[in-house]
């Protein structure tokens, strides 16, 4: 038996509680991990309401990323052995003291990287690596506009965008969040709660627009962001934290000669786990050398998982929240 956070009712964060559950032994190609930390992400909020694209039936364990120590391996596992420090991703199941995942979903964590940092890294930074490197082919000297820039994936986009040599414009909903983004290295900022996103982005880019737009927000800002895209720009559809999936006037794509590019990291990780693991190893190398530093706003015990989700839902988190057993 192990302790785990489970969603019992699809009523939002209040439907979570801590239970004792059985943990299966690792099967062929699987790894068992004693969890030291688990990252909290916006999909968990959607899962708690039954609004995510994957809809497991309650009760189930949420959580998409965890870090810890391998406690056992199943037949055929060659990459890891008991005692190894690893981080892993999954659709759900991370908020537990012991988990079993596919070997392909794991990446080795260097000794210099803490478990809290490792657990706060994979989903947001690997989504962003896939978005900016694989889908947008972001180049040094280009301009990157990030919506929802103070959140988990937004912070990752600022960090990786700067690491790749881009000029970063951070867009967020308050001066407090924008100050955080500037501290992370954003060169320019837009407060879209009081500024016109399109006009401000045009002004900051001297009328050219952004070469790449990273949009994890959707909703009413999507069309403005697309209108902020440069000629031959790439508009990345990363998610819909606003809760609304926008409808886009396709004539804008024609007039700008731009691309609307979908970023479905989960499917990419399943289809190309080798490349996904290479991205993870690169991110951990950057952290190890000090050129990347994921921001953890707070570390909470599993018993406060519902509170962590509420803070995400209320847009009160900058960076990531991490849960520990």
Steps between C-alpha positions, in 0.01 A plus 500: 500500500602860446353841569363694204288802415187398311219685324174352626252744347529717190418812701836673472783515755260436787447146368854389603597297803789281616443121499689174541526318167665187364808535281557229241842347448672633187421298189707453187666827401379678816674678787380540860592833660494617862378855447684787667312785325223553246438804282157667481371616160185656359376174342442374855247779549321396181515132602336585833197630308503228233585762236837372380532318166567181696213414733583223749214385722516587873658408724839554336839645589582828319845637429707499184861513624701364790859453609651248736707184535451178305394229747446212254506427127301259289624244248682646201588836657852598395525877557450510879573299814386524863659801669506718188371857527232558235216725394198372311194628318156346464142599414400461866619310807793705635347613829594182687784385723581211265419477129557267204571649157643398165879501473455720190333770712802543727812714483808485721536789749857623563619502861530880490127542420262476797192281488278808550659668197482183291131459581434861401674465165385229265146588391551874460855501365456198272176645362695818431801322349265318262318826422798728443754254360297238312189693395612863468871455419564815704824669395737731683406864443130430442224651715292270719167619644387292800141513628432399860870563551503474881351150509677166481536463123531879463799507732652210307446688172682807634787287628546282193429788259784698657724191506442465123589865441156651439373842611211423735182705540306381806124560512312454828208641696661711775804711574604256773512216246684715247761596760554129555540451123755779476693339784500177296656690210211623282625807312155651443159457662130550426226527763206370300258581782536867409698519174393400148703187435524541123583873502755467779669202335519691171651802676761289680604333174504824296201385301643163400316276746636196684678226309360238738192524725475252788136481606400282794203725584262502202164669548461867411874558468554248222388713206688803632811285535463366147465857373828572685684240294764607249505416131588127479462478877407187696205507738530213750178355644620364835184496713184675617554612859224759453254212477381609156608350167510790253372516143762645266431703181712309249533799269760631747719199427478572129571873537802445725641196325528355850451156649270382777689212659356251747712396798376168640797404713337192652449340160851598391647339814306180427594495130868593541612415856867496401496861383289600799754347737778685315313825563473408871871428523579831331279692743659326798847583364404866477373489861814320614726762338292786641372649174141395579327525837135387525305712748314324782257740664404262780545144627197343672423158649269259316228576755477854352471391136150647473633835619777485238245443223282783630795740478564398141133540417497849653817601304693559824805292409814634334719217381418161651359346818652171612339237724701274731385185683 
